[in-house]
Amino acid sequence: MIKVLVVEDETVIRNGLMKHVPWEKLGVGTVKAAENATQAFEITETFRPDIIISDIRMPGIDGITLCRKLREKYQDCQIIFATGYSDKEYLKAAINLRAISYVEKPICVDSIALAIEEAVKHVTQNTKQKEAWLHSLLMDSENTGFDAGDDRCFSVQILHFKEEKDLRGRLEQLTEQLNEFLNQQELRVFSEIYNKDSLVFLFMGKNPMLPIRMAGEKIAEILSGTEDAALEKDTKWFLAGGKTVETTDKITESWQSALISLKCLFFRGWNQCVQAQENSHTIFERERQKPVWEQFTAAVTRKDPKEACEILERLRETLVRERILLNCDVRYLYYELNQILRRADQTFFPGELENLRREENSDFFDHAETLDEMHHYVKKHVRRTMTGTVESEEQKQNYLVKKVVDCILRQYANPDLSIKVLADKVGLTPSYLSGLFKKTTGETIGQYMVNIRVKHAQYLMEDPQKKFYEIAELVGYEDANYFAKIFKKKTGCTPSEYKEKLLLR
């Protein structure tokens, strides 16, 4: 989100720029205006502009002095000057400030739009270059030739968010709030967007260890709202700190240790801060998993939900206490515990709950981000397996409808398949099942069966060797002429017309 500050003392011109320039079309997200340099300085305390459009001659501090001071603060800021004075000295000053453009008054909207478009390109290019440089440094600090000047200690911090939002805005808010602390501790920071949901900070300082560690704690304070909160209260975040290193060629080591710390999100949960020195590299060996599986299996076999849940609680306490970082092993462990419950479902309730649970469990353990998510998921499954009930009436109804859908998909070729046959399979009356199916899916059972049969017929018709009467039989119709009418009603063309379309593709 590119931000622009317009500084213009003439109200008509200022309002005209704000109203008539197609900001959004040019790639600008936010525009603010100031009528003089003093107001501009106040605005930039909380609003870091990417582009400044400034008049040159203004009462008090002129535009050249204003932009010179702002450029000292924001080195990558792009500057566009607007003036009614063709003064060579002003033009020379603009060149020295590396202004992107110089627009004469009266301002033409097309001219200023071209200047803004050029400035936006420079901002975007600079951002990409900074991100590429920082990523390169993190990945291979030995070969980047990075000169840190007098700084002698370095630490990487990764700030990961659960949801994707305006990371550029968040980064700017955080760096603004960190500025005073960094100045007090004589620290510097390079910060950039790392990926779609993470920010990365490289802290650098002259003094050893303590201030660097405090920088991570300061970010956590801001995020936790112990001072003016930079983020929404319901924002879920996790801060992972790398170890402090004392030479630039070891910055990659700090980065790698921060990535290891990030895995602690899996065990700690959201809104936590973990620094590298806290990490333990205990390995949860498969040999230690076996007793858990055996105990859990025994409890499930005895239908003892209390004991099964206690085993899960003890397991979670062990994992959190030992801060185990190999979360692939832990995912596998919880997956296997859930598989024990799935097998119990088949034994306790043959043919009843397995189809529903297969759909519910699909890829959950691949996408779970925290230990607690998996822990509560398996505990919930324990209660369902032990009681043998689906937790709500709505879930029960969805399950019954899904069972009917599965039956139709398996037996659509059976010409004797009817609503009564389906109702008998799920233990409901035909009228009740019809109403439930329509309420859940939005169509009747008859409509659904017809749609499935037509779709399969379309697939079979891709084989030019198959006759239409054969296809009609394969999808459950003994009368091919009757099915041809249904086919035309659903597809808008006769079977022969449909085959001609297939040949022309």
C-alpha positions as CSV (number, residue, x, y, z in Angstrom):
1,M,0.0,0.0,0.0
2,I,1.8,3.1,-1.3
3,K,1.3,6.3,0.7
4,V,1.5,9.9,-0.5
5,L,1.8,13.2,1.3
6,V,0.7,16.3,-0.5
7,V,2.1,19.6,0.9
8,E,0.6,22.7,-0.6
9,D,-0.3,26.0,1.0
10,E,-3.0,27.0,-1.6
11,T,-6.3,25.5,-0.6
12,V,-7.7,25.3,-4.1
13,I,-4.7,23.5,-5.5
14,R,-4.4,21.2,-2.5
15,N,-8.1,20.2,-2.7
16,G,-7.9,19.8,-6.5
17,L,-5.0,17.4,-6.3
18,M,-6.8,15.3,-3.6
19,K,-10.0,15.2,-5.6
20,H,-9.0,14.9,-9.2
21,V,-5.8,12.8,-9.3
22,P,-6.8,9.1,-9.9
23,W,-4.8,7.9,-6.9
24,E,-6.2,4.3,-6.8
25,K,-5.7,3.8,-10.5
26,L,-2.0,4.9,-10.1
27,G,-1.4,2.3,-7.4
28,V,-1.7,4.7,-4.4
29,G,-3.5,3.4,-1.3
30,T,-3.5,6.4,1.1
31,V,-3.1,10.1,0.5
32,K,-2.8,12.8,3.2
33,A,-2.5,16.6,2.8
34,A,-0.7,19.3,4.7
35,E,-0.9,23.1,4.2
36,N,2.6,23.9,5.4
37,A,5.9,22.3,6.5
38,T,5.0,22.3,10.2
39,Q,1.8,20.3,9.6
40,A,3.8,18.0,7.3
41,F,6.3,17.2,10.0
42,E,3.4,16.4,12.4
43,I,1.7,14.1,9.9
44,T,4.9,12.2,9.2
45,E,5.4,11.3,12.9
46,T,2.7,8.6,12.4
47,F,2.4,8.5,8.6
48,R,5.5,7.4,6.7
49,P,5.0,8.6,3.1
50,D,6.5,6.7,0.2
51,I,6.0,9.8,-2.1
52,I,6.0,13.5,-1.2
53,I,4.4,16.0,-3.6
54,S,5.4,19.4,-2.3
55,D,5.1,23.0,-3.3
56,I,8.5,24.8,-3.1
57,R,7.6,28.3,-2.0
58,M,5.5,28.2,1.2
59,P,5.1,30.5,4.2
60,G,7.7,29.5,6.9
61,I,9.8,26.5,6.0
62,D,10.1,26.1,2.2
63,G,9.5,22.9,0.3
64,I,13.2,22.3,-0.3
65,T,14.1,22.4,3.4
66,L,11.1,20.3,4.3
67,C,12.0,17.6,1.8
68,R,15.7,17.7,2.7
69,K,14.7,17.0,6.4
70,L,12.2,14.3,5.4
71,R,14.7,12.6,3.1
72,E,17.2,12.4,6.0
73,K,14.5,10.5,7.9
74,Y,13.1,8.5,5.0
75,Q,15.9,7.8,2.5
76,D,13.8,6.0,0.0
77,C,11.1,8.5,-0.2
78,Q,10.3,9.8,-3.7
79,I,9.9,13.5,-4.1
80,I,7.9,15.5,-6.7
81,F,8.1,19.3,-6.6
82,A,5.4,21.6,-7.8
83,T,6.0,25.3,-8.2
84,G,5.0,28.4,-10.2
85,Y,8.5,29.8,-10.1
86,S,11.0,28.9,-12.8
87,D,14.0,29.6,-10.5
88,K,17.2,27.8,-11.5
89,E,18.4,27.7,-7.9
90,Y,15.2,25.8,-6.9
91,L,15.6,23.5,-9.8
92,K,19.2,22.8,-8.8
93,A,18.2,22.0,-5.2
94,A,15.5,19.7,-6.5
95,I,18.1,17.8,-8.6
96,N,20.4,17.6,-5.5
97,L,17.6,16.0,-3.6
98,R,17.1,13.4,-6.4
99,A,13.5,14.6,-7.0
100,I,11.7,12.2,-9.3
101,S,10.0,15.1,-11.1
102,Y,9.5,18.9,-11.2
103,V,5.9,20.0,-12.2
104,E,5.2,23.6,-13.0
105,K,2.0,25.4,-12.0
106,P,-0.7,25.6,-13.0
107,I,-0.7,21.9,-12.5
108,C,-2.1,19.7,-15.2
109,V,-3.7,16.5,-13.8
110,D,-2.2,14.4,-16.6
111,S,1.3,15.8,-15.9
112,I,1.2,15.1,-12.2
113,A,-0.3,11.7,-12.8
114,L,2.7,10.8,-15.0
115,A,5.1,12.0,-12.3
116,I,3.2,9.9,-9.7
117,E,3.2,6.9,-11.9
118,E,7.0,7.1,-12.2
119,A,7.4,7.6,-8.5
120,V,5.2,4.5,-7.8
121,K,7.5,2.5,-10.1
122,H,10.6,3.6,-8.1
123,V,8.9,2.8,-4.8
124,T,7.9,-0.7,-6.0
125,Q,11.4,-1.4,-7.4
126,N,13.1,-0.2,-4.2
127,T,10.9,-2.4,-2.1
128,K,11.7,-5.5,-4.2
129,Q,15.4,-4.7,-4.1
130,K,15.4,-4.3,-0.3
131,E,13.4,-7.6,0.1
132,A,15.8,-9.4,-2.3
133,W,18.9,-8.1,-0.5
134,L,17.6,-9.0,3.0
135,H,16.5,-12.5,1.8
136,S,19.9,-13.0,0.2
137,L,21.7,-11.9,3.4
138,L,19.6,-14.3,5.5
139,M,20.1,-17.3,3.2
140,D,23.9,-16.9,2.7
141,S,25.5,-14.2,4.9
142,E,29.0,-15.6,4.3
143,N,29.0,-14.5,0.6
144,T,27.0,-11.3,0.5
145,G,29.9,-9.0,1.6
146,F,27.6,-7.1,4.0
147,D,29.3,-4.2,5.8
148,A,27.6,-3.5,9.1
149,G,29.9,-0.6,10.0
150,D,30.6,-0.5,13.8
151,D,27.8,-3.0,14.7
152,R,29.1,-6.1,16.4
153,C,26.0,-8.1,17.3
154,F,23.1,-9.3,15.2
155,S,19.8,-11.1,15.7
156,V,17.0,-12.1,13.4
157,Q,13.3,-12.0,14.6
158,I,10.4,-13.5,12.6
159,L,6.9,-12.2,13.2
160,H,4.3,-14.6,11.9
161,F,0.6,-13.8,11.6
162,K,-2.3,-16.2,11.5
163,E,-4.2,-14.2,8.9
164,E,-2.9,-12.3,5.8
165,K,-3.5,-8.6,6.1
166,D,-1.7,-5.3,5.2
167,L,1.8,-6.4,6.2
168,R,3.4,-3.3,4.8
169,G,1.2,-1.2,7.1
170,R,1.9,-3.4,10.0
171,L,5.6,-3.2,9.4
172,E,5.5,0.6,9.3
173,Q,3.5,0.8,12.5
174,L,5.9,-1.5,14.4
175,T,9.0,0.2,13.2
176,E,7.6,3.6,14.1
177,Q,6.9,2.4,17.6
178,L,10.3,0.7,17.9
179,N,12.2,3.9,16.9
180,E,12.6,5.4,20.4
181,F,13.7,2.1,21.9
182,L,16.2,1.5,19.1
183,N,17.7,5.0,19.6
184,Q,18.0,4.5,23.3
185,Q,19.8,1.2,22.9
186,E,21.9,2.3,20.0
187,L,20.4,-0.4,17.8
188,R,19.6,-0.4,14.1
189,V,17.1,-2.6,12.3
190,F,16.5,-3.8,8.7
191,S,13.0,-5.0,8.3
192,E,11.0,-6.4,5.4
193,I,8.0,-8.6,4.4
194,Y,9.3,-12.2,4.4
195,N,6.3,-13.9,2.8
196,K,2.5,-13.5,2.7
197,D,2.0,-13.8,6.4
198,S,5.4,-13.0,8.0
199,L,7.7,-10.0,8.7
200,V,11.5,-10.4,9.3
201,F,13.6,-8.0,11.4
202,L,17.4,-7.9,11.5
203,F,18.6,-6.1,14.6
204,M,22.1,-4.8,14.8
205,G,24.0,-3.1,17.6
206,K,27.5,-2.1,18.9
207,N,26.9,-3.6,22.4
208,P,26.8,-7.3,23.1
209,M,23.7,-9.5,23.7
210,L,21.3,-7.8,26.1
211,P,19.9,-4.9,24.0
212,I,19.4,-7.3,21.0
213,R,17.4,-9.7,23.2
214,M,15.4,-6.8,24.5
215,A,14.5,-5.8,21.0
216,G,12.4,-9.0,20.6
217,E,10.8,-8.4,24.0
218,K,9.9,-4.9,22.9
219,I,8.1,-6.2,19.8
220,A,6.2,-8.6,22.0
221,E,5.2,-5.7,24.3
222,I,3.8,-3.7,21.4
223,L,1.9,-6.7,20.1
224,S,0.5,-7.5,23.5
225,G,-0.8,-4.0,23.9
226,T,1.2,-3.2,27.1
227,E,1.8,0.1,25.4
228,D,-0.1,1.8,22.6
229,A,-1.1,-1.3,20.5
230,A,0.0,-1.2,16.9
231,L,-2.4,-4.0,15.9
232,E,-6.0,-5.0,16.3
233,K,-6.8,-6.6,19.6
234,D,-7.9,-9.9,18.0
235,T,-4.8,-10.2,15.9
236,K,-3.1,-13.6,16.3
237,W,0.7,-13.5,16.0
238,F,3.8,-15.4,17.0
239,L,7.3,-14.0,17.4
240,A,10.3,-16.2,16.8
241,G,13.8,-15.0,17.8
242,G,17.1,-16.2,16.5
243,K,20.3,-16.4,18.5
244,T,22.6,-13.4,18.8
245,V,25.7,-13.7,16.7
246,E,28.8,-11.5,16.7
247,T,29.9,-11.4,13.0
248,T,28.0,-10.6,9.8
249,D,28.9,-13.9,8.2
250,K,26.9,-15.8,10.9
251,I,23.7,-13.9,10.4
252,T,22.4,-17.0,8.5
253,E,22.9,-19.0,11.7
254,S,20.7,-16.5,13.6
255,W,18.1,-16.8,10.8
256,Q,18.1,-20.6,10.9
257,S,17.7,-20.6,14.7
258,A,14.8,-18.2,14.3
259,L,13.1,-20.7,11.9
260,I,13.6,-23.4,14.6
261,S,12.0,-21.0,17.2
262,L,9.1,-20.5,14.8
263,K,8.3,-24.2,15.1
264,C,7.5,-23.6,18.8
265,L,4.2,-22.0,17.6
266,F,3.1,-25.6,17.2
267,F,3.4,-26.2,20.9
268,R,3.0,-22.7,22.5
269,G,0.0,-21.4,20.5
270,W,-0.6,-17.9,19.4
271,N,0.4,-14.5,20.9
272,Q,3.7,-15.9,22.3
273,C,7.3,-14.9,22.0
274,V,10.1,-17.6,21.9
275,Q,13.8,-16.7,21.7
276,A,16.4,-19.2,20.5
277,Q,18.1,-19.6,23.8
278,E,14.9,-21.1,25.2
279,N,14.8,-23.9,22.6
280,S,15.4,-27.5,23.6
281,H,16.4,-30.0,20.9
282,T,14.9,-33.0,22.7
283,I,13.9,-35.6,20.1
284,F,10.6,-37.4,20.7
285,E,11.8,-40.8,19.6
286,R,9.4,-43.3,18.1
287,E,10.2,-45.7,21.0
288,R,8.7,-43.2,23.4
289,Q,5.6,-43.0,21.3
290,K,4.8,-46.7,21.5
291,P,3.7,-46.7,25.2
292,V,1.3,-43.8,24.4
293,W,-0.3,-45.7,21.5
294,E,-0.6,-48.9,23.6
295,Q,-2.2,-47.1,26.6
296,F,-4.5,-45.1,24.4
297,T,-5.6,-48.2,22.4
298,A,-6.3,-50.0,25.7
299,A,-8.4,-47.2,27.0
300,V,-10.4,-46.9,23.8
301,T,-11.0,-50.7,23.6
302,R,-12.4,-50.5,27.2
303,K,-14.6,-47.6,26.2
304,D,-13.0,-45.5,29.0
305,P,-13.2,-41.9,27.8
306,K,-11.8,-40.5,31.1
307,E,-8.6,-42.6,30.9
308,A,-8.2,-41.8,27.1
309,C,-8.5,-38.0,27.8
310,E,-6.1,-38.3,30.8
311,I,-3.5,-39.9,28.5
312,L,-4.0,-37.1,26.0
313,E,-3.5,-34.5,28.7
314,R,-0.3,-36.1,30.0
315,L,1.0,-36.3,26.5
316,R,0.4,-32.6,25.8
317,E,2.0,-31.6,29.1
318,T,5.1,-33.7,28.2
319,L,5.4,-32.1,24.7
320,V,5.0,-28.6,26.1
321,R,7.4,-29.1,29.0
322,E,10.1,-30.6,26.8
323,R,9.5,-28.1,24.0
324,I,10.0,-30.7,21.4
325,L,10.5,-29.1,18.0
326,L,10.3,-32.0,15.6
327,N,6.6,-31.3,14.9
328,C,6.5,-33.7,12.0
329,D,6.9,-36.5,14.5
330,V,4.2,-35.0,16.8
331,R,1.8,-34.6,13.9
332,Y,2.3,-38.2,13.1
333,L,1.7,-39.2,16.7
334,Y,-1.6,-37.4,16.9
335,Y,-2.6,-38.7,13.5
336,E,-2.0,-42.2,14.7
337,L,-4.0,-41.6,17.9
338,N,-6.8,-40.4,15.7
339,Q,-6.4,-43.5,13.5
340,I,-6.9,-45.7,16.6
341,L,-10.3,-43.9,17.1
342,R,-11.2,-44.3,13.4
343,R,-10.6,-48.1,13.7
344,A,-12.7,-48.1,16.9
345,D,-15.5,-46.4,15.0
346,Q,-15.5,-49.3,12.5
347,T,-15.6,-51.8,15.3
348,F,-18.2,-50.2,17.5
349,F,-20.4,-48.8,14.8
350,P,-19.9,-50.8,11.6
351,G,-21.0,-48.9,8.5
352,E,-22.4,-46.0,10.4
353,L,-19.9,-43.3,11.2
354,E,-16.8,-44.0,9.2
355,N,-17.8,-42.2,6.0
356,L,-18.6,-39.0,7.9
357,R,-15.4,-39.1,9.8
358,R,-13.3,-39.8,6.8
359,E,-14.5,-36.5,5.3
360,E,-14.1,-34.6,8.6
361,N,-10.5,-35.8,9.2
362,S,-9.2,-35.2,5.7
363,D,-5.8,-33.3,5.8
364,F,-6.6,-31.7,9.2
365,F,-3.3,-32.8,10.7
366,D,-1.4,-31.4,7.7
367,H,-2.8,-27.9,8.2
368,A,-3.1,-27.7,12.0
369,E,-0.8,-24.9,13.2
370,T,-0.6,-25.5,16.9
371,L,-0.4,-28.5,19.3
372,D,-3.6,-27.4,21.0
373,E,-5.6,-27.6,17.8
374,M,-4.6,-31.3,17.4
375,H,-5.1,-32.0,21.1
376,H,-8.6,-30.7,21.2
377,Y,-9.5,-32.3,17.9
378,V,-8.5,-35.8,19.1
379,K,-10.2,-35.2,22.5
380,K,-13.4,-34.3,20.7
381,H,-13.1,-37.5,18.6
382,V,-12.7,-39.5,21.9
383,R,-16.0,-38.2,23.2
384,R,-17.8,-39.0,20.0
385,T,-16.4,-42.5,19.7
386,M,-17.2,-43.4,23.4
387,T,-20.7,-42.1,23.2
388,G,-21.4,-43.2,19.6
389,T,-23.4,-40.1,18.9
390,V,-22.9,-37.3,16.4
391,E,-22.7,-34.1,18.5
392,S,-25.6,-32.1,17.1
393,E,-28.9,-32.7,15.3
394,E,-27.6,-30.8,12.3
395,Q,-24.5,-33.0,12.1
396,K,-26.7,-36.1,12.3
397,Q,-28.9,-34.9,9.5
398,N,-25.9,-34.0,7.3
399,Y,-24.5,-37.4,7.9
400,L,-27.7,-39.1,6.9
401,V,-27.9,-37.0,3.7
402,K,-24.3,-37.8,2.9
403,K,-25.0,-41.5,3.3
404,V,-27.9,-41.2,0.8
405,V,-25.6,-39.3,-1.6
406,D,-22.9,-42.0,-1.2
407,C,-25.5,-44.6,-2.0
408,I,-26.7,-42.8,-5.1
409,L,-23.1,-42.4,-6.4
410,R,-22.5,-46.1,-5.9
411,Q,-25.8,-47.4,-7.3
412,Y,-27.0,-44.8,-9.9
413,A,-26.8,-47.5,-12.5
414,N,-29.5,-49.6,-10.7
415,P,-32.9,-48.9,-12.4
416,D,-34.7,-50.1,-9.3
417,L,-33.0,-47.4,-7.1
418,S,-35.8,-45.3,-5.6
419,I,-36.5,-42.9,-2.7
420,K,-38.1,-45.8,-0.8
421,V,-35.0,-47.9,-1.2
422,L,-32.8,-45.0,0.0
423,A,-35.1,-44.3,2.9
424,D,-35.0,-47.9,4.1
425,K,-31.2,-47.8,4.1
426,V,-31.1,-44.9,6.5
427,G,-34.1,-45.9,8.6
428,L,-36.4,-42.9,7.7
429,T,-39.7,-42.6,6.0
430,P,-39.6,-41.6,2.3
431,S,-41.5,-38.3,3.0
432,Y,-39.2,-37.3,5.8
433,L,-36.0,-38.2,3.9
434,S,-37.3,-36.2,0.8
435,G,-37.9,-33.1,2.9
436,L,-34.5,-33.5,4.7
437,F,-32.6,-34.0,1.5
438,K,-34.2,-30.9,-0.2
439,K,-33.6,-28.8,2.9
440,T,-29.9,-29.8,3.0
441,T,-28.9,-29.8,-0.7
442,G,-31.5,-27.5,-2.3
443,E,-32.7,-30.1,-4.7
444,T,-34.9,-33.2,-4.5
445,I,-33.6,-36.7,-4.5
446,G,-35.1,-37.3,-7.9
447,Q,-33.4,-34.2,-9.3
448,Y,-30.1,-35.2,-7.8
449,M,-30.3,-38.8,-9.3
450,V,-31.1,-37.4,-12.7
451,N,-28.2,-35.0,-12.6
452,I,-25.8,-37.7,-11.6
453,R,-27.0,-40.0,-14.4
454,V,-26.8,-37.3,-17.0
455,K,-23.3,-36.4,-16.0
456,H,-22.1,-40.0,-16.2
457,A,-23.8,-40.4,-19.5
458,Q,-21.9,-37.3,-20.8
459,Y,-18.7,-38.9,-19.7
460,L,-19.5,-42.3,-21.3
461,M,-20.4,-40.5,-24.6
462,E,-16.8,-39.5,-25.0
463,D,-16.3,-43.1,-26.2
464,P,-17.4,-43.0,-29.9
465,Q,-17.8,-46.8,-29.8
466,K,-20.6,-46.8,-27.3
467,K,-24.2,-46.6,-28.5
468,F,-26.7,-44.3,-26.7
469,Y,-29.0,-47.2,-25.7
470,E,-26.0,-48.9,-24.1
471,I,-25.1,-45.7,-22.2
472,A,-28.8,-45.4,-21.1
473,E,-28.6,-48.9,-19.5
474,L,-25.2,-48.1,-17.9
475,V,-26.7,-45.1,-16.1
476,G,-29.9,-46.9,-14.9
477,Y,-32.5,-46.3,-17.8
478,E,-34.0,-49.3,-19.5
479,D,-35.9,-47.0,-21.9
480,A,-33.3,-45.2,-24.1
481,N,-36.0,-42.9,-25.7
482,Y,-37.2,-41.7,-22.3
483,F,-33.6,-41.0,-21.2
484,A,-33.0,-39.1,-24.5
485,K,-35.8,-36.7,-23.6
486,I,-34.3,-36.2,-20.1
487,F,-30.9,-35.7,-21.6
488,K,-32.1,-33.0,-23.9
489,K,-33.9,-31.2,-21.1
490,K,-30.8,-31.2,-18.9
491,T,-28.2,-30.4,-21.6
492,G,-30.1,-28.4,-24.2
493,C,-29.3,-30.8,-27.0
494,T,-30.1,-34.3,-28.1
495,P,-27.6,-37.2,-27.6
496,S,-26.6,-37.1,-31.3
497,E,-26.1,-33.3,-31.2
498,Y,-24.0,-33.7,-28.0
499,K,-21.8,-36.3,-29.8
500,E,-21.3,-34.0,-32.7
501,K,-20.1,-31.3,-30.3
502,L,-17.6,-33.8,-28.8
503,L,-16.2,-34.5,-32.3
504,L,-15.7,-30.8,-33.1
505,R,-13.8,-30.1,-29.9
